[in-house]
């Protein structure tokens, strides 16, 4: 095995699940996720010299993320543009949700499929920061590096993404409580 | 702290992004504001639900195999790319993962136990004993200046006990265990709800390794004349992070 092959495998293989998970959540299906990950791994192999002892996981996820968004711009352009209102900022969270409610307890009974459908329904820029924060447990700093966005934008997208999810659950819960079909 | 500021800080507070001083301020503030506490509870509930119930898609085996074979023969990186500076043991871990991915685990088990395999068996057994007996700590302290001398005084060597709280690994304390008939230092760290045992004893030329067994991850390496075994149910990525921090603090 060549030196570069070894370097590549050390950097990529331990984080291949994280790479595929992000690609699967951003492309929405297995087939395209595989294509994107293959493409990203090729780019990673070609630029392995740039990873100089830095942490491999955010480095690889940045490459995967960019490959995903190239794919999205080509195949699902509406997912990438529009519906972004980063000017709202994290501050808007403070003005809403000031009344304590039953939603906290109801989340425990929330159907797993409902939750996953709600994440999939989020616009891609909100979905990606939530995946990186909750499933990959990256710091705000690492998320900023992976997404190429400033930390302030990362925080406001997290805030808005979380609020959108909570709102969609409230709609589901209200529907269930009123006797509607789940 | 005003309510508006506190509500804006709730998210980074939940995400562990506030510095210690601001966190403390938040805790004090929250004690007196039920609305903020309710909002905090909602944020935490959402985060927990996502972590527990969101699908995590692992790479299909055929994809992993394809990437292993597919990049060989791909265009080589451009000339003049500099060497990746990474410690020797990191390379071994990568090869171990690659070997597992192509299913050569069967080969490894057929080779039979080596001297090192017996030590790893002892380590898993010692960890299981400590877990069952509830005797996880002989000395309970988050102060490295308490734990290190306590261990050094009772062993023939002085294990490194770095303060890694800034990196999210909290020192919990230490104990002495017997592995393979000899006394080893066990330094216990915690990340979130996971306890991590760091077994340390003078090195004997073992090769680095990474193992998983029964939901436990093991990471073994040698640095500065000491051998380290990290054992925990913490995921292997983060266990590797702790290993790197220990290497960095142990020095040359």
Interface residues (C-beta under 8 A of the other chain):
Chain A: X3 X4 X5 X6 X7 X8 X9 X10 X11 X12 X13 X14 X15 X16 X17 X18 X19 X20 X21 X24 X25 X30 X33 X34 X37 X38 X41 X42 X45 X46 X47 X48 X49 X50 X51 X52 X53 X57 X90 X91 X93 X94 X97 X98 X99 X100 X101 X103 X104 X107 X108 X110 X112 X115 X116 X119 X130 X131 X133 X134 X135 X139 X140 X155 X158 X159 X162 X165 X166
Chain B: X4 X7 X8 X10 X11 X12 X15 X17 X34 X35 X38 X39 X41 X42 X43 X45 X46 X47 X48 X49 X50 X51 X53 X54 X55 X56 X57 X58 X59 X60 X63 X64 X66 X67 X68 X70 X71 X72 X74 X75 X76 X77 X78 X81 X82 X83 X84 X85 X86 X90 X91 X93 X94 X95 X97 X98 X101 X236 X237 X240
